[in-house]
Amino acid sequence: MTHNWVKSSYSSQDGGNCIEWAPYTQAHEAGIPVRDSKHPTGPVLLLSPEAWTGLVEFAKHAEA
């Protein structure tokens, strides 16, 4: 399945520790696809909607 990947808004042109995800409307039924933006051909992690929400909430409150 081909996804329209979205890069984290915290990602810079210099790389860094960022992720990309496929929006829920594009997601596989098994979960929300997430991958390392530095390795776009690498493995994809499928997160449940609940796990995705937890990750986003954690990132919002994490210190840079």
N, C-alpha and C positions, 0 to 999 in steps of 0.2 A: 504494500500500500504506500502510495506517495503522500507525503504530508506537506502542508504549507507551514514551514517552521517559522516561529517568532522568536527573536533573540531578546534576552532580558534587557530592560531599559537601563540597567546598570553596566551593561557591556560597553567597552570602549573599543576603539580601533586598534589598541595595543594588545588586545587579548584579555587575559585575566581569567578569573575563576567565574565563568558565567555559564548559564544553561540556555537551551532553546527548548521550546515545547510546541506541540501542534495544538491549536485552539480546540476546545471541546467539540465544536461542530465538525471538526476534521478528525477527531480522535477515533481510534479503534474501540470497539465495544468492550474490550478487556481493560481499558484504562486510558489515561492521558499520557501520550508519548512524551518523554523527556530525554534530552541527550546533552552531552558536553559540547559546547559551541566550538571548542578547539579541535574536536575530533568528530566532525559531522558524519563520517562513514563508520564510526565506532558503534558500540552497543546502544540500544534504546531501552530505557526503563519505562515500564507502564505503571502509572500511579492510579490508584482508585481516586474518585472525586474527593473523598474525605482526606486521603493522604495529600492530594494536591493542595487542598484548602489549608491543611496544616503546614505544608511547606511554605506557601505564600505568607501565611500569618507569621511564621517563624522569621522569614526573610524581612518582613516589614519591621520587626522589633529587634533584629540583630544589629549589633554595632558594626560599623565598617572598619 
